[in-house]
């Protein structure tokens, strides 16, 4: 099989408490009648919250542990990529990363870059912001209770599917879950679109990613878990099954001018004031 390159793209990586339990719960969506005015109000509120969370994340440091594996015909692991890091941002949004653990990748059918992992939520986890809302169709599905949360459920898709040969821009297509009290997105499941050959002639396929957020400092919902178990079909028998697990932990307000230290040095945080409120490619 030709070697492929995987770049994950997750527009909404969402938080989670007791993720293992929630992820196994069956869907129990109840149909609810809402007026178009109420639906528009909900969309406006959660998109504004997305913008606020993106701004807040720019002064938070956190740890990210990422693992991507390829799976063989018998279910055995055929290769593994691991990258565990400490991340923070400066005021203009530039990412700083200190790699804590990154053994040599044993993947044979996929190649994963640091940028691939970034797209899972380390850099741009909040993309359905007010300026992008008009580019999407939102279909209200109903309500679902997950643990202690009562959630609005929306299907999301771009209004116009762009031609991958003419633009590198990606959109989210899938489902989102919105807390009915604070109107914050707490879960999503979907993938990036469009797929196919891009303007550089690279054939792209994207995995379905399920992501969760959890409440941080009782005011922000940041990503804590992102997972995928999907088959990427490149045609002509080129199918790659992959699994992914990305965990975000230890959120804390950190320095916006943090320096990346040598491996022998210790990473230290200093308090700061918060601001207001993988694409698979086949040659």
N, C-alpha and C positions, 0 to 999 in steps of 0.2 A: 504494500500500500504506500502511496506517496505520502511523504511527511506533510502534515498540515500545521498551520499556526493558529492558535486560539487566542482571541482577544475578547474577553467578556465585557459586556456592556449592560450595566444595571442602572436605570434612571432613578429608581426608588429603592434604596436599600433600607429596610425597615426594622424597627426594634422588636424586642422580644423579652418576655419573662417566661421561664419554663418552656422554652422553645420545643424541646423534645416532646412534651405532652401536647402542646397545641398543634404541632405539625401533624400528629397522628389522628386528630379529631376529624370525623366526617363532616362534610358540609351540611349545614342545617339552616339554609337561607329561607327566611319568611318574607313573602311578598307584602309590601307596605305601599300605600298610596301617598305620594307626595306631590304637591303642586309644582309646576315648572318654576315658579318664583322661589319656592323653598329649595329646590334642587340647585338653582343658580346661586342662592345664598350660601349653601354648603360648599359648592365648588369654589366660590370666591374666597371663603374663609380658609379652607384647607390649602389652597394655592398660596395665599398670603402667608400662612404658617410655614409653608415650604421655603419661602424666601427668608423668613425670619430665622429658621433653623440653619439655613446655609450660612447666613451672616454670623450667627452665634458659633457655629463650628469652627470658624476661622481663628478663634482664640482658644480652642480646646486641643489638648494633646491626648493621645490614646495609643493603645497597643492593638496591633492587628496580626492575627495568626491565620495564614492561608495555606490550604492544601488542595491540590488538584490531582486526580488520579485517572488513569485510563483503565478500562475493565475489559477483560478478554471474554471469549465465547462461553467459557465455563464459569464466569463470574469472578475469576481470579484477578487480582490487581497486577497489571502489566507494566505500570510505571507510575512514579510519584514526583510531584513538584511541591516543595515547601518553601515558604518565605514568611518569616516572622519578623515584625518590625515595630519600631516606635515612630510615631508620626506626629507632626504638628504643622502649623502654617504661620507665615508671616502676614503682615497687614494687607498686602496686595494679593493674598491667596496662594502665593508660591508654597509648594509643599517641601517640607524637610523630612527626610526619612533616615533613620538609623537602623540598618539591618542587624537583627539580633541572632538570627539563625537561618541559614540558607544552604543546605547541603546540595551537592551536585544533583541536578535533575536526572531521573531515570526514565523520563517519558520518551517513547519512541515514535508514536504516531502524532503527537501534538508538541508544539513549542509554546511556552508561556513566558511572557515578558513582564517586568515590573509594571508597565503601563496597563497590561491586562488586568492585574489585580487592583490597580488604582480605580479602574472603571467599575469595580464592584461596590464602591462606596467610599473609598479612602479619600477621594478628592471631590467628586461631584455627585453626591447621593441625592440631591434634591433638584429635580429638573422640571417638574410640573409646577412652575412658578407662574405668577400672573401674566408675565409677558409671553408665555408659551400656551396658555390655556386656550386661546382662540384657534390653535392649530390641532386641537383634539376634539373628538366626539366622546362625551361621557354619557353612558347609559346606566340609569339607576336600576339595580337588580332587586334590592330588598335589604333586609337587615339580618344580621347573624350575631349570635352571642358566642364569644370565645372566652373561656374562663370568666373573669369578672367584667369584661368589656362588652358593651352593646355597640355594634359596628354597622355603619352604612356600607353597602357593597356597590361598587361601580365597575362596569367594564369600560376600558379605555382603549381608544385606537386613534391613529392620526386621521384627520379629515381627508387628506390627500396623501396617498402613498407615493413618496418621492422616487424618482428613478435613480437607483444606486450608481448608474454610470455618469450621472450629472452632479451628484452631491455626496459629500461624506457625512452629512448630518444624519443622526439616528434618532428614532422616536421609540417610545415605549408602547407596547401592545400587550394588553393583559387585563388583570383585575387588581383593584386596590380596595383596602378596607379602612374606613374612616371612623374614628371614635365619635359617637353621637353627642357627647357633651362638649368637648373642647375642639372638635372638628380638626383633628390631626390624623394624618395617615399613619397607621401602625403596622400595616402589612401590605405586601404586594406579591403577585405571582405573574410573571410574564417574560417577555423577551424583547430584544431590540429588532427594529425593522428600519429600512428594507434589507432583505437578504439578496444574494446573487452576486454577480461580478460587479465590482465597483469601478470608479473612473480610472483606477490604476490597473484594471484587469485582474484583480484578485477576487477569487470566489469566496464569499463570506457566508458563514452559517453561525447562528447564535443559539445558545442553550436557553431553556426555560429556567429562570432563577426565582426561587422563593425567598423573600427577605423579610426580616422583622426589625422593629425598633423597640426601645424601652425608654422610659422616662429617666432623664439625667438632670440632677439638681432640681427636680420637681418642676421644671419649666420647659425643657427641651426634649424632643423625641429623636434620638440619634440611633443609627444602625448598630445592632449587636450581633446579628447572625444572618448569613446569606448562604443558601445551599442550592445544589442542583444535582440531578441524576437524569441525564438525558442522552439521547443518541443524535449525533450530528451526521446527517446524510448529505454527502457531497455528490451523489449520483455515481452510476457505473460501479456499484459495489463498494464505494468508498464511504463506509459507515464507521464512525468512531463513537464508542460509548464512553462517557466521562462522568465522574463524580467530583463535586466541589464542596468544600466547607470553609467558610471564612468567618472568623469570630473577632469581634471588636470589644475590647475590655479596658478597664481602668481609665475612663474618661476623667480628665481633670483640666481645670483652667491652667494653661501653660504660657510660657514666654512666647511672644510673637517674633522675637529676634533670636530664637534658639539656635545654637551652633551644633553641627554634627561633630561628635567627638570621636577620637580613636577608639578602637575596640577595647583598649585597656582602661579607658576612662569611664566614669560613671555618668549616666544621663541624669541631670537634675532639673527640676521644674521650679519656676518662681511664679508667684501669683500675678495675675493681670486682670484688668477689668473687662468683662465681656462687652461686646458691642450690643446696641439695642436690637430690641426686637423689631465571557471573555470572548471579541469577535472571532469566530473560527475563520481562518483564511486558508484557502487552498491555492497553491501556485497554479 
